[in-house]
């Protein structure tokens, strides 16, 4: 029921689901370009409509009654403690989540914010490498109204080289954010 409803809503909004869910039981799916909270809605509708169940990190302060169960059970949210600066604790929390679960498709926006950024965060790389899971190039293209989980990217020990290759994939794909001016992906791939 939830799958059919999500598919209808996605279609009604004019979006096309491009790929089936990730075949592996565990993975990291990147969410790019992240320029609006609406990206979450489109991506949740997409992944639900193709039969997947993705999870996202949300700071634990949002998990209060009466929305706690909805956020965890329906939206796939994982409460995280962001009180430690530098992100090390957050990365460790996600590695622990991969260790304790049989299945986990974790969606992460490497931009780290909806504001324009030149440098993406590499926490997703650290998490995926430590958990031994693949990374997929999830995308929501607001110009073409296409949403998908993209390609599997093999990671190496060189996070910066991998990040450059991943960003190039998005540049070649030509994805456009809801607010294009907030998505910086030009010739600055350093």
N, C-alpha and C positions, 0 to 999 in steps of 0.2 A: 504493500500500500504506500509506504513512504517513498519507495523508489519511483513508482508511477507518478505520484503527486509531484515529486521533485522534477521529474522529466517534463511534465506538463507545464510547470511554472517556468522552467528554464526555456522551453520552447516559446511560451507566451511572451517572455521577455526578449525574444529574438536571438537567443544564444544557441550555438551548435556544439554538442559534446563531440570531441574529436577522437578520443582513444578510450579503450576499456580501462578498468582499474589496473594498478600495478600487479603483476603476477606473483611476486614474492610476498611472503607473509610479513616481512619487515623491510622498511625502507624509509628514506627521507625524501619528501617531495618539496621542491622549491616552489614558492609562490611569487611569481614575477610577471609584470611589474606591480608593486604594491604602492598604489597612490591614493587609495580610498578604502574606507571600511566596507564598501560595497563589493570589493574584491573577495572578501570572505563569503558573502552571501552567494555570489556567482559560483565560487569554487565549491562551496558546500553543496549547492544544488547539483552541480555537475557530478561530483564524486558520488553523491547519494544516488543520482539518476542512473549511473552506470554500475551500481551494485557495490561500490566501495564504502569503506568506513575510515575516514581520515580523522586525525586528531591534531589539535593545535594547543599551543601553550598560552595560558592566560594567567595573569598574576592572581595569586590566591585570594587577595582582598575582594575579588568579584564573586567569590563562591559563598554567597550568603542565601539564606532562605528568603524567598521561595524559588529563586532561580538556580540554585545549586544543582539539583537533579536534572533540570533541563539542560544546563550547560555540559554536564558530564555525560549523561545518557543520550541526549538527542543531538547535541552539537559537537560532541567529541572533544570537549575541552579537558586539558590536564592542568590542574592548579600547580603553579610554580612559585617559589620564593625568590623574588628578585632583589632581596635586601643586600646581598653581597655585591660589591662593585667589581667590575671587570668581567663578569659573566662566567667565571670559573665554576661557581656553585650551580648555576643554571645548566651549564653543559653537563656537569656531574649528575644532576637530577635526571636529565634526559637519557644519559647512558644507563642509569639505574632503571629507568622505565623500559628501555629496550631489553635489559637483562631479566626483568621480572615478568614480562608479557610474552605470550606465545605469538601474538600478532600485533603489529604496530606500524601504521602508515602515518608518519609524523610530518606535518606540513610546516615549513619554516620560510619566512620572508627574509632572505639574506640582506636586504636593504636595511632591515632592523627598524624601520619607521616609514610613515607615509610621506615624510618630507623628502625633498631631493637630497641625495647623497652621492658623492663620487666614489667612496670606498664601501664595499660591501663587507659585512661581518663574516668571519670564517668559522663561527661556532658550529654551523651545520656540518662543515668538513670534519671538525674534531669529533663531533658526535658520531657521524657515519663511520669514520675510520675506527674509532674506539669500539663501536658496537658491531662492526663488521657487516654493515648493511649498505646497499646501493643507494645512489642519489639519482632522482629523476628531475627533469627540467619542467616542472609544472608551470603553466602560463594561463593568463586570461587576457586576450587581445580585444580591447574595447572597440577598435576600429572595425575589425572583421566580425566581431561578436563570436569568437571561437575560444573555447576553453578546453584544456587537456592536460594530461600528465606528462607529455613530452617524452624525451628520450632518456635512456639510462646512460649516465656518465660514469666512466671508470675513474676512480680517484687514485692519486699517487701520494707519495710522501711530501710533495711540494704543493702546499695549499695555495700559494699565490699563483703558480702556473695553472693549477686546476681551475681556480677562480677566473683567471683570464680566459681560459678555454670555455668555461660555462657562460661567462658574459658575452663572449663572441657568438656562442650559439644563439643567445637571445637577440643579439644585434642582427645576425643573419636571418633569423626568423622574422624580424621586423615588428615585433609586438608593440602595441601602443597601449599606454595606461589610460584609465578613465580621465586623469588629469595629466596629459602628455608632458607638460612643463615640469612635472615633479619626477619624471623618470629620466635620469641621466645615464645614457648609454651611448655616448658618441665615440669620438676617436681617443678618449681618455683611458683606454684600457691598459693602464699601467699596473 
